Amino acid sequence: MNPRSPDVSIVIVAWNARAYTLECLTSLHRQEPSLAIEIIVVDNASTDGTAEAVTERFPSVRLIRNAKNCGFAKANNQGIQASRGRYLGLVNSDVVLPQQCLSHLLAYMDANPDIGLLGPKMLTPTGDVGCSVMRFPTAWNTFCCALGFSGFMMKGFSYDRTGDVEVLTGWFWVVRRSAFEKVGGLDEQFFMYGEDIDWSRRFHNGSWRVVYYANVEALHYGGASSKIAPARFYIEMRRANLQYYRKYHGRLSRVGYWLAVWSHELVRVFAYGSIFIVRHSRRAEASFKIERSLRCMAWLTGVRSGHES
């Protein structure tokens, strides 16, 4: 890439997502030639040849190989510590960037010096707009989500409009270096999930704007690593949200949140149970969703009874 001091340092955390990672890197090498891009891949002990393929196909990329899976937050922090760019770009391994994507994002950041964290529009493989913004989770909006209302996932959010948001999900972030130096890195107590909620809150607390930018888009395949063990990662997401609640809320509020999450899973068991009975074509999906929610409820019960650390 361009040998001058980087305009942006891209950090990609990879774990057993070889094909996705190579496609992501290919798209980065097609960005505007005038943009100086530093690319750092942190491989979390992949066993599918991801690290070897990156070395062979992209020798200019800096590769950090971990001996074990250190988690998303810690691996990103490793990449950030090795970076030199005036901006940071934290990009999931299963993201494909169109040409000029980065140059447009950086230009918007340059024009708005009060933005600390910026995220583009997410496109799914089907061409739909993916969900990339959230509210901070509360007991109330989690319960609303269980009943099918908007809740913390912000169903119905207008993704055609640029604006300030509470949470940008961690699929693709552009971070101002000076803001990062004040806010600090990702909280490594979050192994996977939850770090995006925590980081967004810390940017808000530091008086930096967190902005969704509708005029730039990128493709996100979604769940490249979590597809390997979907039920496990679903529980990891719940675990992360409970960690977030322990960090920022008192005991009474945490109990309310736990009840809301447990109720959410109970509602899903009954809902998918009905689908299993009346929709034969969706029985496989319903069976999986029921089992996943039951496993999550069992785990949540263990949390309340003190069996979970």
Buried (B, 14 or more C-beta within 10 A) or exposed (E): BEEEEBBBBBBBBBBBBBBBBBBBBEBBBBBBEEBBBBBBBBBBBBEBEBBBBBBEEBEEBBBBBBEEBBBBBBBBBBBBEBBEBBBBBBBBBBBBBBEBBBBBBBEBBEEEEEBBBBBBBBBEEEEEBBBBBBBBBBBEBBBBBBEEEEBBBBEEBEBEEBEEBBBBBBBBBBBBBEBBEEBEBBBBBBBBBBBBBBBBBBBBEEEBBBBBBBEBBBBBBBEBBBEEEEBEBBBBBBBBBBBBBEBBBEEEEBBBBBBBBBBBBBBBBEBBBEBBEEEEEEBEEBBEBBEBBBBBBEBBEEBEEEEEE
